[in-house]
Amino acid sequence: NPNIHTFTVAADDMSSVVSTGDVISRTSEETKIIKRQYIASAVRVRMHQSSFRELVILAYRERCAFCNLHHPELLDAAHIIPDSDEKGEPIVNNGISLCKIHHAAYDMNIIGVSPDYRIEVRNDILEEIDGPMLKYGIQALHNSSIILPNNKASWPDREKLSERFNIFKQIG
């Protein structure tokens, strides 16, 4: 669609493929209706991810290492060194059990974890004024310690944390 500089690539029955202009029906300037449509897709699945998640979350007693949230359905196993990196092994000490909001903040380098297990929040985020989620859910974590697994062998690897924390500091 040259109007919005996008394109769609589809490997499916061509009769099920429509142009972007057909997906959004412009009924008026104020209202846009998105038509519900589906297409088959092939994705690359990380076969080890579910086992990694289970082991990390169990190591942290089914709690978020930042806020102690105890709802496993809202927890993820965050990689310290990303899975896409050659050193990003799917092992417990390369993971931290985080709730979804803290996982996203960690992945986006809004929050970092130092090699001594201290949580740091990026300076620009500390200075931002917003609602209670930012104030109590993120800013309040600054200079606190993460909750560690009972088994010291499952604690986050300090070298991995150092490597990741250096990236966090460069961004912030």
Secondary structure by P-SEA (a helix, b strand, c coil): cccccbbbbbccccccccccccccccccccbbbbcbbbbbbbbbbccaaaaaaaaaaaaacccccccccccccccccccccccccccccccccccccccaaaaaaaaacccccccccccccccccccccccccccccccccccccccccccccccccaaaaaaaaaaaaaac
